[in-house]
Amino acid sequence: MNVVGSQRPLAPLYRQDERFDISAAGLLEWYRSDCFRRAAAFYAGYPERSIFADNGRALMHHLIVMLRPERLLEIGTMYAGTTEVLARAVWEAGRGHVETLDPYGADRCPALIAEFLPELRERVTYRPRSSAIHLDQVIAGGGFYDFVLIDGSHELEFAAFDLECSARVMRPNGIIVLDNIEQVGPRFATTQFLERHPEWIDVAGVVGKVDANRPLARPTPSFPDCFNFLLQAPPYYLVGGVPRSFGNQPVDGGEVAGIELDLAAPADGVLHVQAIVRTFGVIPAEELSETAELPLRAGPGPVKVPLPRPVRSRISDRDGLDRRVEITIAFTNGALKLKAPPTFYPVRPR
Ligand SMILES: C[S@@+](CC[C@H](N)C(=O)[O-])C[C@H]1O[C@@H](n2cnc3c(N)ncnc32)[C@H](O)[C@@H]1O
């Protein structure tokens, strides 16, 4: 039995010169273009297994072709219908890989994805796990995404968790799409998220217009005739008074003498640094840490920040050790904007 149904052939939907900004004006320009009509016609009623509005599918394809993300995540595979859309878009973009999660899909998703066209199948990895388990592992490993489609559990607490954790691992300028914003959970997760993170961009300027006095009224989506809100990460990593960890990364040694920052803008304030070196593979495991509060006036560009007291493991290097470094930073009396996560020395990530 062919569980996927007939698949449309692979063909680009865009001409080389068709470029549109990811902004309210850019989306409007695209909506009025032949290019949109082509994409919308292709995705009208297709793939049948996709539980997404027709325009929403065209919009996913558009955003991916414009952004050319390297790493994509879909939370909530269901019948892998929208997964096929994401795979077609990364195929057309010429780069990118889609991971898709569904803790309840192990019996159906692998078979559905196995029937994709080979050029699409090779661009997709299905994981039979919940967003909580998956994002925990991504955060711990210092991983990242450039595009996340949040379409798992639509309960407010779950949607809020998916959004907060996706934002945590999002690279600068990355896009998060929420589906089913006609439902309370994804809608309120988005409005509350933007209240906590005003540096994030409400791409179409519609989330800010949700009427707090009409909590059950249907909101205006980020694009006509779909059920999506679009959020874009700021063009830098923002660090403020709430300490931000950059994962617990496997490393090749046991000493951190300092960190390196790549400033996206001049910084003037107080940098708070915590460096933790963990060593597993010995009993008892070892955990050493140092914190420092350092005035920082520098940038833009790279800046080296030596720790007043280096963190040095007392366990000498040998086979079988699992060493990890976690750097957490905060910034007060100003804003810290980074081009990349902090790095550390002399140990290096493995
Ligand atoms: C609305 S459907 C997804 C539709 C699919 N993205 C599409 O557009 O065709 C929601 C899916 O999310 C899955 N799900 C529920 N809780 C989840 C979680 N915590 N993490 C990942 N997926 C979850 C459900 O099993 C269900 O298949």
Ligand as a Chemical Component Dictionary entry (heavy atoms), coordinates in Angstrom:
data_LIG
# 
_chem_comp.id                   LIG 
_chem_comp.type                 NON-POLYMER 
_chem_comp.pdbx_formal_charge   0 
_chem_comp.three_letter_code    LIG 
# 
loop_
_chem_comp_atom.comp_id 
_chem_comp_atom.atom_id 
_chem_comp_atom.alt_atom_id 
_chem_comp_atom.type_symbol 
_chem_comp_atom.charge 
_chem_comp_atom.model_Cartn_x 
_chem_comp_atom.model_Cartn_y 
_chem_comp_atom.model_Cartn_z 
_chem_comp_atom.pdbx_ordinal 
LIG C1  C1  C 0  -1.191 19.314 14.808 1  
LIG S1  S1  S 1  -0.342 17.801 14.721 2  
LIG C2  C2  C 0  1.031  18.183 13.694 3  
LIG C3  C3  C 0  0.668  18.406 12.276 4  
LIG C4  C4  C 0  1.819  18.447 11.312 5  
LIG N1  N1  N 0  2.870  19.358 11.729 6  
LIG C5  C5  C 0  1.285  18.895 9.981  7  
LIG O1  O1  O 0  1.335  20.100 9.718  8  
LIG O2  O2  O -1 0.810  18.054 9.241  9  
LIG C6  C6  C 0  0.375  17.697 16.306 10 
LIG C7  C7  C 0  1.329  16.538 16.506 11 
LIG O3  O3  O 0  2.146  16.865 17.605 12 
LIG C8  C8  C 0  2.474  15.679 18.291 13 
LIG N2  N2  N 0  2.898  16.051 19.644 14 
LIG C9  C9  C 0  2.154  16.166 20.762 15 
LIG N3  N3  N 0  2.921  16.501 21.806 16 
LIG C10 C10 C 0  4.185  16.637 21.336 17 
LIG C11 C11 C 0  5.439  16.958 21.928 18 
LIG N4  N4  N 0  5.529  17.238 23.231 19 
LIG N5  N5  N 0  6.528  16.987 21.153 20 
LIG C12 C12 C 0  6.454  16.735 19.820 21 
LIG N6  N6  N 0  5.289  16.401 19.213 22 
LIG C13 C13 C 0  4.173  16.362 19.955 23 
LIG C14 C14 C 0  1.203  14.866 18.224 24 
LIG O4  O4  O 0  1.483  13.487 18.383 25 
LIG C15 C15 C 0  0.670  15.218 16.847 26 
LIG O5  O5  O 0  1.011  14.226 15.903 27 
# 
loop_
_chem_comp_bond.comp_id 
_chem_comp_bond.atom_id_1 
_chem_comp_bond.atom_id_2 
_chem_comp_bond.value_order 
_chem_comp_bond.pdbx_ordinal 
LIG C1  S1  SING 1  
LIG S1  C2  SING 2  
LIG S1  C6  SING 3  
LIG C2  C3  SING 4  
LIG C3  C4  SING 5  
LIG C4  N1  SING 6  
LIG C4  C5  SING 7  
LIG C5  O1  DOUB 8  
LIG C5  O2  SING 9  
LIG C6  C7  SING 10 
LIG C7  O3  SING 11 
LIG C7  C15 SING 12 
LIG O3  C8  SING 13 
LIG C8  N2  SING 14 
LIG C8  C14 SING 15 
LIG N2  C9  SING 16 
LIG N2  C13 SING 17 
LIG C9  N3  DOUB 18 
LIG N3  C10 SING 19 
LIG C10 C11 SING 20 
LIG C10 C13 DOUB 21 
LIG C11 N4  SING 22 
LIG C11 N5  DOUB 23 
LIG N5  C12 SING 24 
LIG C12 N6  DOUB 25 
LIG N6  C13 SING 26 
LIG C14 O4  SING 27 
LIG C14 C15 SING 28 
LIG C15 O5  SING 29 
# 
